Amino acid sequence: MPYLLADLARDTAGLLDALGVARAHVVGASMGGMIAQQLTIDHPQRVASLCSIMSTTGDRSVGRATPAAATVLGTPPAPDRDAAVAATVAAARIIGSPGFPAPEDELLRRARAKYDRAYHPLGTLRQYAAVTASPDRTAALGGVSVPTVVVHGADDPLISVTGGQATAAAVPGAELVVLEGMGHDLPRALWPRIVDAVTANTVRAGVR
């Protein structure tokens, strides 16, 4: 059986069940944005509003990575913690925000925390396989009726801004927020603008 984004969306709906949450404002970034889109498509009654950040529709002609960013996805598993941390920092330098470069100590802190929280390279490969094996969501996104905002960095090298533009174009009435200088991360300087976009979208939903 293939492992698809639909399975991850089903897991998300199951988590809402376990938490006793009937309906939620859903925000997802990168692959999380793809899962959030799929959740809204497959389980519309569970979603009050949708925010898709630095993500894409599944249409292979949009959201394409630069050659340098694409190499990040194919990095072999590291043999130990130090190598894994170094690889994560190097990847962050490639895909991060050129307009808001993170300090070296912050990148190291994040990379170490990421490794210590969970380092499972095979799991990452399975997730990437789920993305590549899942179908194009463009047509299905046309049926999304909840308030939707799409946030994307103008300088995202991993999922180019065309992915966000295509997502916003696919969802009726969606708002597109393109942030200059932002790559494939969430720079602290842009948090207020991202939070404002999410909050305004939830207000449009009128659901608490």
N, C-alpha and C positions, 0 to 999 in steps of 0.2 A: 504494500500500500504506500502511495506517495505521502510525504509529509509536507503539507501546504500551509499557506497563510490562513486558510479557512479553519485549519485545526487549531492554530494559535488564537484565532478569533473565538472559536468555540471554548477554548480554555479560559479566555477572558470573561465570556458570559458565565462560565461555571464559577469563576472567582467572584463575580458579582452576586451570584446565587449564594455562595458560601458566606459572603459578607452581609447578606440581607439587603442588598442595594437593588432596587427595582429598575432604576434608570439613572444614568450618570452622564456628566459632562466629560467627554473623552478627548484626551490630548495625547498625541503620539509623535515621536521624532524619529526620522530615518526609517528603519524597519518598523519601529513602533507606529509610525504614521501609516504604513501599509496595513498593519494589523488593525489600527483604528478605523481605517477606511473599510476594511473587510468586515469588521464588527458591525459597522453602520449599515452595510449592505445586507449582511446575513441575519442580523438581529436588531432591526431598526427600532423595535419597541424598547430596547435597553439603552438607547442613546438619546440624550437631550440636546446635545450640541457636539460638533466635531471640530477639532483643530488638528490639522496635519502640518507638521513642521519638517522642513528639509527632506521631503519624501517625493514619491512619484506614483504614477498610475499603473505601472506594469507594462505600459507600451514601451517596447525596446527602442523606439526611435527618439524618445525624450529622456531627459534626466541622465544622460550618458556621462560617465566619468572621464576625466583627462587620463592620458596614459600613465602619468606619475601616480595619480590617485588609485588607478586600477591595480597597480602593483601592491598596494596596501592590502587588498583583499586576498592576494595570493601569497602572502608572507608565510613561510613554513613555521610550524610550531617551535617555540623556543625550548631549549634543553633545560633551562633553569630560571629561577625568579629574576636574577639580574638581567639575563638576556631578554626575558619577556618584558621587563620594565623598559629597557632600552629600546626595544622594538616599538612599544606603545608610544613612547615619547617621540620617536622618529616619525611614526605614522601621524601623530597629532600635528607635527610641524608641516607635514605634506598637505593634510586635509583641513587644517584649522583656518581660522579667520585671518586673512592678510591684513585687514584693517584694525584688528584687535588681537595682536599676538599675545599669547599667554606667557607669563614669566616661567623660566626654567624650573624653579622650585615648585610652582603650582602644577606643572605638567608631571613632574616626578611624584608629587603627592598623589595626584589622581591615578597615575599608572600603578603605583604601589598598592593603593587601596583597591583598584580594580583586580589586580592579581590576587591579593589576599582574600577578597570577597568571593571570587570564583574564577578559576582558570581552567577551562575545559575546551581546548581547541577543536575537538571532534564535535562538540555541541555547536560551536560557532559555524563549522562547516555544514552541519545539518540545517542550521537556520538559513545560511546563505543558499543552500539547495532549495529550501522552501520558497525563498524569494524567486529564484530563477525558474522553478517548476510551476509556479502559480500563474494563472491566466491574467491577461490584460483586464483591468477593472474599469476602463474608460466608460464603456456602455452602461455598466451597472451603476457607476457613480451618477449617471444621469437620473437615477431614481431616488437619490438622496434628497430628503425634504427638510432635514433639520438645519438650523443655522450653522454655517460652515465658514471657517477662516483658514486660509492657507498661508503659512509663514515660510519664507525661504531666503537664504542668503544669495545676494547677487553674485558672489564670488565663490560659490560652493563648487569644489573640484570633484567631489565624489558623486553627488547627485546634482547635476547642473540645474540651474534655475528653470530650465525648460520643463523639468519634472513638476515643479510647483505651479508653473503657469498652466500646464496641461491639466493638473488636478483641479485648479480653480475654474478652468474653462469647462471641465466635465460636470461639475456640480452646479445645478441651477442656483443662482443668487449668491454664490460663494464670494467672499472677499479675499483678495490677494494682497499680502503685505510682503514686499521685497525690501530686504535690509542691506544697504550698501556696506561693503567691507566684511560681511559675514560669510564664513565658509561653512564647513560641515561640523560645526560645534555650536555651543551656546555661550558666547562671550559675555562675561559679567556686565560689561558696559551696556549691552543690549537687553538685559533682563527686564528693565522697566517697560520697554516698548513691546517686548514679547508678552509680558504679563498683561499689559493694557489690551493687546489684541485678543488674548484669551478671555479676559474678563468681559470686554465689550460683547464678545460673541455669546458668552453665557447669558448676559443680560438680554440679548435679542431673543434667546430661547424662552425667557420668562418662566423658567422652571427652577425651583430650589431643591 
